[in-house]
Amino acid sequence: MKKGLFVLCLMGQIFVAYSQMIANEAGIGIQGIARDANNNARSNEDITLRFTLYYLTENNTEETILNVNENLQTDAFGVFSYVLEVGQQHYPLIAYYETYLKIEEGSTSISDEKLKQVPYAVSAGNGVPTGSIMPYIGDTAPQGWVLCHGQDISNIAGSERLRNLLGKATVPDLRGMFLRGTGQNQEFGKEGPDLLQTQADMLGAHRHEAGADMEAVGGEHQHSIRSDGTPAVTGLYRSVVGYIRSNGGDMTNFFTQRDGAHTHPIEGSTAETGGNETRPVNTGVNYIIKL
C-alpha cells in the first residue's frame, strides 16, 4: 500500500512538503521551511508542531488515526524534517478511508491536506474488501481483520464500515461452522441460508429396505403331532389323543391342517450407531473477517 502527498504549500509561516508513505517503511516523511512574519527564515530555531492524521466519518466528523506533538529544530536555512511514524494498526484505516494530515503550531493551522493515493496502491488496498471472510491458522487476527467469534467490535478503530455492512456491532460466530453460498442454485436445486442466517443441521430423506434377513419367506408346510398312545383317564377331550380315540380313531401320528406359503415380518429397529452429527473429514481453522 502506498498513500501520501507530494505537494508544496505555503500556509501561515511554514513552507511544507510531504513525501510519500510506503507501508513497509517508517511512515510519512515531512519537510518544511519555517519563516517569520517578514518571510525571513527562522534559522536554528526550536519549533513545536502537532501532526494529526485523521479521516472523515459518514457524518463528516473527524476521526483521529494518530496525533503527535513534536519538538523540532530548524537548520541555518529554516528547514526542518520529520518522519511521522505510522504503525501497522493504522494501515487499514489509511487504506480504506480518505485520510488527511493536519499540521498545527500552537493555535495556528499550518496545513490540512488530503493524502493522495497512488493508483496501483488503491487497487491493491481495495483487493480485499470490507466483509471478506477467509480461513486463518492463527489464534490472533492480523491487522485489519478480526476473528469471527461473535464478539462486539464497536470499540475497534476502523470497524465502522464493517458494522454498517453487518447492520450490527457483532461479527458472525463461525466457530464449528461451515460456510455455504446463500440463495438457490438453479442448476442443482440446492438452497443455502439467507445472508448472515444459519441453517439447522439436517439428514436427507431416505429409507432402508428390509432385505432377505429382515423378512423370512416360508413355503407351504404342515406340522406333525405324535401321540404317545396313552388313553385319556378322566374328562372329555383333554387332549388331541383323547378326542380322536373318543371318536373312534386309533391314529398315533397325525398332522395339522396344511398352511400355504407365507412370510413372518420382523419388527423393531437396528442397533444404534454413529455420533451426534453427520460431517465430512475436516481440519480446524479460525475464520477472520476484513474490517
N, C-alpha and C positions, 0 to 999 in steps of 0.2 A: 504494500500500500504506500502510495506517495500522495501527500497533500501538503500544500504550502502556499506561500505568497511570495512573489518576486516583483515588488513594486518599489518605487521611491515616492515618498510623500513628505510634505512639509506642513506640519500642524503644530501649533504652539511654537516652541523654540527648539524643537528637536527634529532633526532630519533623520528619517529612519528607513532602513532597507531590511527586508526579511528574506532569508534563504529558505529553500525547500526543506520539508521534514521528510526523512526517509525512515520507514518503520524499523529497520534493523540498526539504525544509528541512534545517537543520543537524544535528538529532539529537534526543535526549531531554532536555527541559528538566526540571531538578530544583530544587526549592526546599525549604528546611527551616529549622527553628529549633533552634539549639544551646542546651542547658540544662545546668546543672551538677547535682550530686547532690541539691541542695536545691531543684531545679526553678527556679532563677534563670537568666535569660537570660545566655548567655556573650557579652556585648556587646563589640564591637570587638576580637575575638579571632581570632588565626590558628589555623586547624584544618587538618589533613591527612586527607583521606579517600581511600579506594580504591574505585573503581567497577568492578565486574566484570559484564559481560554474558555469559551462558552459556546452553547448552541441555543437556538430559539425553539421553545416548545410549540405545540399546536395552538396554544393560547398567546403566542408571541411574547412569552416571558423568558427572561434569560435563565438558563440552567448552567451553572458553573461546572466545568470539567476539572479545572485546576486553576489556582491562582498563587502567585509567588511575589513577595516583596524582596527586592534585591538591591544591595548597595554596590554601586559600580563606580569606576574611576575613568575619566576621560584621559586621552593622551594629549600631547602637545598641540594637536590639531582639533581637539574637542571630540575625537572619535571614541566611541565605546563599543564593546562587543559583548554578547551574552548568548548562551545556549539555554533555551527553555526546555528542560528535560521532561519528556513525555513517557510515561510508563506503559507497559503492555495493557494494563487495565483500562487505559484511556483510548486505545486504538478502536474498539468497536463504536464508541461514541463519535469519534472523529470520522470514521469511515461511513457511518450511516446518517449523520446529521451535517447540515451546513454549519461549519464551525467558524467562529470569529475569534480574533486575537485583539484584545484591548490593552493599551499601554497608557499608564497614568503616572504623572508626577504630582504627588500631593492631591489637590482637588482638580488639577488640570488634566483634561483628557488629551493625550498626545496623539494617539492613533486608535482607530476602531475599525478594523478591516476584516472582510470575509476571506478565509483561506481559499485559494484557488485549487482546483483538483486537476491533476494530470490525467488526461482522458483514459489511458490504458489502466491507470490505477483505479479509476472509478469503476471500470468494468470488473476488475479483479475484486474490488471491495463488495460489489453487488453480486458476485458469483454465487454466494451462499446467502439467500435472502432470509430475512427475519421469519421465524416459524419453521425453518427447516429442521428435520429430525434425523439423527444418524446414530448408529451404534458406536460405542466407545468403550475401550477396555480399561480405562482408568476409573478411579473412585472419586476424583475431583475434576469437575468440568474445566476445560481450558478457558482462557479469557474470551469473552464474547458469547459464551454458552452457559447454560445451566443444566443440571441433571433433571430428568423427568421423574421426579419423586413426589409430585403432588404438592410441592411447597409454595408458600406465598413469596412472590418476588417483587412486591410493591416497594420494598426498600432497597432494591438493587439498582444502582445507577445505570441508565441506558435501557431500562426494561419497559419503557412507556410504549414503544411500538409493539412489542410482543403482547403486552397486556391488552392493548387495543385490538389486536388481531384475535386474541383468545376471548375477548369480551369479559374477562375476569382477571383477578390478580394471582391466581394459582395456575401452575403448569400441569399438564396431564401426569398422572401417576402410571408409568408404564412398567413398573416392576412386575415381573412374572407374566407380561403380556406379549402377544404377537400383534404386528400391525397388519391391517388389511385395507385395500382400496375401498373408498366409500362409493355408494351408488350401485346400480345394477349393470352387470356385464351383459350386453345384448347378444353376444355370440354364444355364451355358455349358460346364460340364465341365472348366474350366481349373483347374490346381492349382499353387499357389505353393509356395515352400520352407517348411520348418518354421521356427518362430520363431527368429530370430537365426542361421539357417542360410543357406547360399549355394547357389544353383542354378548348375550349369555352363551355358555357352552351348550353344545347340542350333539346328539348322535343321530345320524340319518336313519330314517325308517327302513326296516329290513325284517326278514323272517328267517327262521331256521327250519328246514324241512325235517320231518320226523326220522326218515331213514329206515333201513332194514332192522336196525336194533331197537327202534322205538315202538314198532307195531308188528308183532309176530303174526304170521299167517298160518292157520291150521287147516288141513284138508278134512274131507268127510271122514267121520270115525264114530265109534261107539265104545262104551266102557263095559267090560265084563264084570259080573259079580259071582263069586264062587261060594256055594253053600257048604257048610261043614257036615251036613247030613243029619244033624241032631233035631228031633221033633220039638215043637214048642210045648212047654209044660203047662203053662196057665195062660188064660186070656186069649182073645181072638186077635189075629193079625198083628202080633207083637213083632213079627219080623217078616221079611220077604219070604223066607223059607216057610214060616208058618202059614202065610197067605196062600202060597202055591199048594202046599200039601192039603190045606183045608178045602181047596177047590179041585182036588183030585190029581194034582200034579205030583210028579216024582222026580223032577229035574234037580240035579245038584249044581249044574253050570248053566247060567243064563246071562243075558246081556240087556243093557238099557236100550232105549229107542235110538236109532241111528241119528246123528247130528250132521248137518251139512257143513260145507266149507265155511269158515268164519275167521274173524280176527279178534284179538284181545288187545284193546288200547291200553297204553301205559300212561298214567297221569303223573304230574309232578314237575320238578324243574331240575336242570342240570346243576352240577356243583358250581359254586361261585368262584370267579377268577378275576384277575385284573386289579388295577389300583383305583385312585379317586379321580382320574381324568384320562382322556384319550389324547395323545400327543405324539409328534414325530421326534426323532432323536434331535437334540439341540445343544447349543453352547451358550453359556450365560454372558451377557454384556450389559452395560449401562446404556440407556438411551439418553441423549442430550439434545437440547433444542436451542436454536440460534436466537440471540437477543436482537 
